[in-house]
């Protein structure tokens, strides 16, 4: 961005969990982890399972604290290891789509999707229209009264996604949001996500262990090392958009990039 | 389709209508067995269904049935409000302070183990033989049942749902109301399902010990008069009362927990 100030900047993060009583200090999960995300960038982070990817997102979302390092949001220091109280979601500026859909089982699809708006006191005409538009865009119209247990895995993932999009945080963290669905549904969900992102105004930090997904979605792919995690490589994805995710493997440059990322992960 | 599917003889609608029929059949069999037992033992030891029914009718006409039922019901309900409500509310308060919870839990556990019947003489000493004693007695029983069910509900709250709501801008109060309350609700209903019958039987037992009205007092009074028919009639009335209370509770539960993925036939 021309301002020179990244949307989000993570500097020298280090994290270890508190020791259990009677045991020594647990190992570091993150060590000296740094990266930045530009405004409206789609950044993907790829790394082996158990590398601490979820921990990283929990820290950025301020669900969890950090031992060392700083996080800046549009140039403003928002988190550091100074013991100050965490502010999950940083005043609804940082959205978080977790691995599990975490829909409330006692609420219908519509109630789940509109809940953040209601909690923030923003469930007005504009909010309603936005929710309806998102429901239409993700083919969930007509299922508003379904409870989560009545919905398919793909529907639940879509509901979790638009629940966060509905309240319009400028940056959204995503933790393998399309993990436990079949390949076809997954491609559909990725396509939905990109279509919503093309509308603009959203910065996305997307974590996955799937190299193909990281390349297919991202503007930039960062490779994380095994635990303790740090960024060991960065790849700019030059595949032009819009991308046909159904045939992403045939796109120009995909194969080479896949190989390069795979080598880094070793 | 070439695969042979073994189908039940009756469709789902027919199967469902079999349930009440089955209930009636089992109930009728019980009454027949009761009559046989009564014949074998002699009606001075176990009066037959007809005699008991006649007695219940007589009590209904005289107004005693309504009066004593209302007394017992009132004691049970007041005990539920006094003990059950506080027992159910306490875990929600203790949730805010894990340290207080750790400190109090063994004490509450000790209180649970204490046989309440052994305290009855103390209750009589403090509260006399009026309704208050029975209310306190019932409260001392149901408090623990509601507390432990409420606690189980609080402990089964999914921390991921709480984290999700916090990120989405929920206040602590909104989290309590939305996640904690809705998670605990099925547990509180399970608690009520155990505590309500216990409240009624607690009131009856309390009346055995000291009372001048109520169903327990009636049963005890008939026993002292050696009127076995009255004793059995009293027991039958208490049983019917418990069944009625359960039926009401089930209606409320079905409405309030309709979101759950429970098979309709399994909903108890």
Contacts between the chains, C-beta under 8 A, distances in Angstrom:
chain1	res1	chain2	res2	distance
A	61	B	167	5.6
A	62	B	167	8.0
A	63	B	163	4.8
A	63	B	166	7.2
A	63	B	167	6.7
A	88	B	163	6.7
A	88	B	166	3.9
A	88	B	167	4.7
A	89	B	166	6.7
A	89	B	167	3.7
A	89	B	168	6.5
A	89	B	169	6.3
A	91	B	169	7.5
A	92	B	168	7.0
A	92	B	169	4.5
A	94	B	167	7.3
A	95	B	167	7.3
A	96	B	164	7.5
A	96	B	167	4.8
A	98	B	160	6.9
A	98	B	164	6.6
A	100	B	160	6.3
A	102	B	158	7.9
A	102	B	160	5.3
A	102	B	161	5.7
A	102	B	164	4.4
A	104	B	161	6.5
A	104	B	178	7.1
A	104	B	179	7.3
A	104	B	182	7.2
A	105	B	259	6.6
A	105	B	260	7.7
A	105	B	261	8.0
A	106	B	182	4.6
A	106	B	259	4.5
A	106	B	260	8.0
A	107	B	259	7.6
A	115	B	165	7.7
A	115	B	168	7.0
A	115	B	178	7.6
A	116	B	168	3.8
A	116	B	169	6.3
A	119	B	165	7.1
A	119	B	168	6.0
A	119	B	169	5.1
A	119	B	170	4.7
A	119	B	171	7.7
A	119	B	174	5.6
A	120	B	168	7.6
A	120	B	169	4.5
A	147	B	259	5.1
A	147	B	261	7.6
A	149	B	260	8.0
A	149	B	261	3.9
A	150	B	261	7.7
A	163	B	168	7.7
A	164	B	168	7.7
A	167	B	168	6.9
A	167	B	169	7.6
